[in-house]
Amino acid sequence: MNIYFLVEGNSTEKKIYPKWLGYLLPELMQVKYHDQVQKNNYYLISGKGYPAILHDGLDNAIDKIKETNNYDYLVLCLDADEETVNERESYIENLIQGKNTNLGDTKIKIIIQNRCIETWLLGNRKIFDSRQPIESPLSDYVNYYDVSQYDPEKMGKYNMRNHADFHLEYVQKIFEARNISYTKKFPGDAMERYYLEQLQKRVQDDSTHLETFQNFLSFCETLKKSMVTNSDVQ
């Protein structure tokens, strides 16, 4: 099982995804170069933001997959941003179809982060308890939308330019309240096993929350089962 991950972000996803994959799929080992994949490997590269990921990033990925001819999946990880998940998925699917892409046996999987990866991170109830004393502006954000109680993926953008800006700000203020920091370049505790486990617990406790994060977890479970099956056959 070999996977080509093309992620939207220049920094955050490149740091968080390898850590999370290490916890969820320890059998899957990262390689530095796309042509190093052999068995149960993955290669991960940034598409340099949106919409570049769907043009140069995707075209380069297609070329490298065809050249290598040893990938089971091409996985695209993108933000929904201001669109709905269905709108973003449909746009990507239509764009790929328009390219007349023929990747042979390589399947394409789209992972949408609704609204962005910071939205997923807001699901950690252990790092944030709205019942504890908090100061402004975090208290203002909680009064607007308490992410410890309600699905972060359904949260609006407060009075900010877009959803991503607000969700990032919300995460940063939650981290600051715990005397830790979060930035795009240095995601800090968001990369740790305990953080991922709390997100997993959130969706176990509330099965309607963080649906796009659940899609990511389900895909990882599919990969794990496939690797086990292939191992048993061999």
C-alpha positions as MATLAB code, in Angstrom:
seq = 'MNIYFLVEGNSTEKKIYPKWLGYLLPELMQVKYHDQVQKNNYYLISGKGYPAILHDGLDNAIDKIKETNNYDYLVLCLDADEETVNERESYIENLIQGKNTNLGDTKIKIIIQNRCIETWLLGNRKIFDSRQPIESPLSDYVNYYDVSQYDPEKMGKYNMRNHADFHLEYVQKIFEARNISYTKKFPGDAMERYYLEQLQKRVQDDSTHLETFQNFLSFCETLKKSMVTNSDVQ';
ca = [
       0.000    0.000    0.000;
       1.583    3.251   -1.170;
      -0.038    6.669   -0.834;
       0.699   10.021   -2.460;
      -0.562   12.831   -0.204;
      -0.998   16.254   -1.783;
      -1.912   18.728    0.968;
      -3.017   22.319    0.550;
      -1.068   24.042    3.307;
       2.533   25.120    2.994;
       3.399   24.338    6.593;
       0.714   23.175    9.040;
      -0.516   20.068    7.224;
       3.045   19.080    6.347;
       3.772   18.878   10.067;
       0.483   17.575   11.471;
      -0.403   14.872    8.945;
       2.875   12.891    9.253;
       2.532   12.911   13.042;
      -1.101   11.798   12.970;
      -0.403    9.146   10.343;
       2.378    7.836   12.559;
      -0.139    7.290   15.363;
      -2.972    5.963   13.214;
      -0.944    3.928   10.714;
       2.445    3.074   12.220;
       2.890    0.455    9.488;
       2.951    3.213    6.867;
       6.376    4.801    6.555;
       7.087    8.195    4.997;
       9.672    8.564    2.235;
      11.529   11.711    1.293;
      11.197   11.392   -2.481;
       8.237   10.258   -4.554;
      10.158    7.504   -6.332;
      11.306    5.824   -3.091;
       7.980    4.114   -2.352;
       8.173    0.352   -2.167;
       5.743   -1.293    0.271;
       3.522    0.496    2.797;
       5.079    3.883    2.124;
       3.707    7.355    1.639;
       4.992   10.546    0.106;
       3.596   13.890    1.234;
       4.026   17.247   -0.465;
       2.374   20.670   -0.301;
       0.371   22.004   -3.213;
       1.407   25.540   -2.180;
      -2.050   26.743   -1.246;
      -5.363   27.096   -3.031;
      -5.965   27.127   -5.992;
      -2.347   26.248   -6.886;
      -2.837   22.752   -5.471;
      -5.400   22.002   -8.174;
      -3.174   23.151  -11.003;
       0.597   22.818  -10.692;
       0.332   20.652   -7.589;
      -2.155   18.201   -9.062;
      -0.485   18.093  -12.479;
       2.887   17.353  -10.891;
       1.350   14.663   -8.700;
      -0.252   12.979  -11.698;
       3.051   13.027  -13.605;
       4.981   11.545  -10.668;
       2.402    8.836  -10.030;
       2.449    7.801  -13.688;
       6.246    7.871  -13.712;
       6.509    5.726  -10.582;
       3.534    3.461  -11.331;
       3.586    2.241   -7.728;
       0.865    4.195   -5.897;
      -2.452    2.826   -4.687;
      -3.938    6.221   -3.795;
      -3.603    9.874   -4.637;
      -5.025   11.739   -1.620;
      -5.924   15.417   -1.923;
      -6.314   17.284    1.380;
      -7.925   20.704    1.029;
      -9.877   23.291    3.016;
     -13.544   23.913    2.281;
     -12.934   27.611    2.991;
     -16.102   29.588    2.220;
     -17.734   26.825    0.192;
     -19.723   23.844    1.376;
     -18.005   20.476    1.457;
     -20.134   19.253   -1.445;
     -19.347   22.338   -3.511;
     -15.613   21.960   -2.998;
     -15.672   18.205   -3.656;
     -17.761   18.576   -6.809;
     -15.485   21.283   -8.152;
     -12.402   19.124   -7.603;
     -14.009   16.033   -9.096;
     -15.138   17.950  -12.197;
     -11.707   19.500  -12.587;
     -10.020   16.092  -12.393;
     -12.471   14.648  -14.917;
     -11.779   17.587  -17.216;
      -8.096   16.740  -17.209;
      -8.919   13.268  -18.601;
      -6.712   11.859  -15.885;
      -5.810    8.195  -16.305;
      -3.966    6.940  -13.267;
      -4.513    3.258  -13.957;
      -5.121    1.393  -10.691;
      -4.381    4.451   -8.537;
      -7.535    5.614   -6.749;
      -8.221    9.250   -5.918;
      -9.406   10.194   -2.421;
     -10.485   13.719   -1.488;
     -10.216   14.805    2.151;
     -11.966   18.125    2.808;
     -11.097   20.018    5.984;
     -14.290   21.847    6.871;
     -13.548   24.732    7.191;
      -9.827   24.276    7.703;
      -7.554   22.078    9.778;
      -7.894   24.477   12.722;
     -11.628   23.726   12.710;
     -10.780   20.104   13.454;
      -8.411   21.190   16.216;
     -11.233   23.055   17.950;
     -12.796   19.676   18.742;
     -10.407   18.907   21.613;
     -12.521   19.212   24.754;
      -9.683   18.360   27.109;
      -7.569   21.351   26.132;
     -10.574   23.669   26.325;
     -13.288   23.673   28.960;
     -15.633   26.635   28.580;
     -16.769   26.178   32.199;
     -13.397   27.416   33.428;
     -12.747   31.167   33.866;
     -11.628   32.720   30.592;
     -10.800   36.229   29.475;
     -11.676   38.324   26.470;
     -11.447   37.835   23.524;
     -11.767   34.080   24.134;
     -14.837   34.649   26.312;
     -16.377   36.634   23.435;
     -15.725   33.774   21.049;
     -17.316   31.286   23.451;
     -20.391   33.482   23.844;
     -20.623   33.579   20.064;
     -20.149   29.816   19.626;
     -19.020   27.333   22.261;
     -16.959   24.759   20.368;
     -16.769   22.525   23.427;
     -20.527   21.992   23.117;
     -21.341   22.522   19.456;
     -19.858   21.121   16.256;
     -16.866   23.291   15.231;
     -17.560   22.538   11.562;
     -20.857   24.411   11.821;
     -19.350   27.538   13.374;
     -19.520   30.850   11.541;
     -16.832   33.479   11.060;
     -17.781   35.905   13.866;
     -16.922   39.397   12.585;
     -13.815   38.363   10.674;
     -12.965   38.275    6.991;
     -13.564   34.543    6.573;
     -14.067   31.307    8.509;
     -10.415   30.258    8.388;
      -9.196   33.495    9.986;
     -11.644   33.183   12.875;
     -11.114   29.459   13.449;
      -7.350   29.984   13.534;
      -7.738   32.871   15.988;
     -10.037   30.775   18.193;
      -7.504   27.924   18.333;
      -4.674   30.304   19.143;
      -6.590   31.877   22.029;
      -7.468   28.453   23.438;
      -3.805   27.483   23.351;
      -2.784   30.786   24.955;
      -5.222   30.126   27.799;
      -3.235   26.951   28.506;
       0.091   28.829   28.291;
       1.067   27.076   25.075;
       1.185   28.395   21.538;
      -0.130   27.483   18.113;
       0.970   28.966   14.808;
       0.784   27.762   11.233;
       4.526   27.117   11.214;
       4.659   25.640   14.711;
       1.447   23.703   15.510;
       2.878   22.557   18.844;
       0.653   20.237   20.869;
      -1.706   19.735   17.923;
       0.865   17.263   16.616;
       0.904   15.166   19.797;
      -0.781   11.794   20.229;
      -2.932   12.997   23.138;
      -4.388   15.758   20.989;
      -5.396   13.383   18.200;
      -6.862   10.979   20.751;
      -9.060   13.748   22.139;
     -10.360   14.508   18.646;
     -11.108   10.825   18.185;
     -12.939   10.819   21.521;
     -14.964   13.857   20.429;
     -16.388   12.069   17.384;
     -16.974    8.913   19.411;
     -18.968   10.924   21.949;
     -20.765   13.013   19.308;
     -21.095   11.090   16.062;
     -22.537   14.081   14.184;
     -19.588   16.342   15.002;
     -16.529   16.919   12.797;
     -17.841   14.900    9.869;
     -14.914   15.680    7.577;
     -12.462   14.675   10.290;
     -14.407   11.425   10.564;
     -13.913   10.971    6.829;
     -10.154   11.222    7.362;
     -10.286    8.668   10.198;
     -12.426    6.296    8.134;
      -9.973    6.486    5.258;
      -7.099    5.654    7.602;
      -9.076    2.670    8.878;
      -9.617    1.527    5.286;
      -5.877    1.706    4.651;
      -5.113   -0.232    7.838;
      -7.530   -3.032    6.924;
      -6.125   -3.199    3.408;
      -2.553   -3.463    4.684;
      -3.543   -6.226    7.103;
      -5.372   -8.121    4.352;
      -2.444   -7.837    1.949;
      -0.066   -8.981    4.668;
      -2.230  -12.037    5.405;
      -2.373  -12.955    1.717;
       1.393  -12.805    1.417;
];
